[in-house]
Amino acid sequence: MTLDDIAAPGPADRIHGGWLGRIAGNMLGKPVEQGEVWTRERIDRYLRRAGALPLTDYLPAPPDDGGAGAPLRPEWPECVRGRIHGSCRDDDIDYAVLGLDLLETHGFGFSTEQVGELWLTRLPYLQTFTAERAAYRNLAGGLRPPLTATCGNPYQEWIGALIRADIHGWTRPGDPGRAALQARRDAVLSHTGNGVYGAMWAAALISAAFTAPGPRHALDRSLTVIPASSRLARTVRRVASLHEAGVAWEDTLTTLAAETAGLGWIHIVPNAAVLTAGLLYGDGDFTRTIALTVRGGLDTDSNGATAGSVAGVLCGAAAIPRQWTEPLRDTVRSAVFGFDGVRISALAERTLRLAQAGA
């Protein structure tokens, strides 16, 4: 189903769609979340062998003969088609939940220090990774922002801040500038440079999706909140130019992989290329968007989650095909204290109240 097939959804349906899309996209990408092993080519070989191309549902279980080609993530039994009974726990969802708690607790005027305090109070240390773990360790050691982001942290431009940005887009619908400023206050706890720009870009992208007629318009608006000369902005524009020129999705990703070589599979820049390509070549179709994004490789669960959030806001919850939403059973597993087992619909309702309060 595309945007042309349905009436424009309202804010409540779009926010609910964002939550559902984020969780579904995360679950789709989770089994192959190891970019140096699960390359784009290997993912497609796996899907082709299982008869799952085109990809229109969650990943199939690995074959009994051990022919998967590489081990899936340990969580795969909870994330493959036919075995999903509610969402599995993941940091990509934990940070959306934690962001909701942040805004409910401290309001839109929250400080970076309050973000850190909430991490220490609500989030277990061993459920943090890369830049977030470094920042958590620095917080526990008594450092304050911005030193929490720069001391002993080689991951400052990785994807972690981007995965925390959705709540700022959902609660500032149609206002990318304010969404980006909120995301920046969150991001500087653990990131610098393109790592911070990634969070601002994602928040603005999700915010813009509430009023944009399609993904290209949302992407164009999102680029207005970050420096045009940044590598992140240049990479997003590069993908858009190749798409506009009629270059095939596969060839676009091959070109960008060469141009971003050496940055690593969790760095924000190559992942932004995969995410942008998924959104543009998905062209507003929810299933195609998250499928192409995950098939693009790299940090598959994070990219799938953000692509699902944008696509879910664009089309609304009611338009997301049921094969993605029904297995979730309206339930979130979370490591955030006090939120495990909460209803997805309840999270969406609480987010809507914040969006209305901030209007």
Sequence and secondary structure as in RCSB ss.txt:
>XXXX:A:sequence
MTLDDIAAPGPADRIHGGWLGRIAGNMLGKPVEQGEVWTRERIDRYLRRAGALPLTDYLPAPPDDGGAGAPLRPE
WPECVRGRIHGSCRDDDIDYAVLGLDLLETHGFGFSTEQVGELWLTRLPYLQTFTAERAAYRNLAGGLRPPLTAT
CGNPYQEWIGALIRADIHGWTRPGDPGRAALQARRDAVLSHTGNGVYGAMWAAALISAAFTAPGPRHALDRSLTV
IPASSRLARTVRRVASLHEAGVAWEDTLTTLAAETAGLGWIHIVPNAAVLTAGLLYGDGDFTRTIALTVRGGLDT
DSNGATAGSVAGVLCGAAAIPRQWTEPLRDTVRSAVFGFDGVRISALAERTLRLAQAGA
>XXXX:A:secstr
  GGGS    HHHHHHHHHHHHHHHHHHHGGG  TTTS HHHHHHHHHHTT  S  SS     TTSTTSS   TT
GGGTSTT  SS    HHHHHHHHHHHHHHHH TT  HHHHHHHHHHHS GGG  HHHHHHHHHHHTT  TTHHHH
TT TTTTBSTTGGG HHHHHTSTT HHHHHHHHHHHHTTT  HHHHHHHHHHHHHHHHHTT SSHHHHHHHHGGG
S TTSHHHHHHHHHHHHHHTT  HHHHHHHHHHHTTTS TTBHHHHHHHHHHHHHHHTT HHHHHHHHHHT SSH
HHHHHHHHHHHHHHH GGGS HHHHGGGTTB   SSTT TT BHHHHHHHHHHHHHHH 
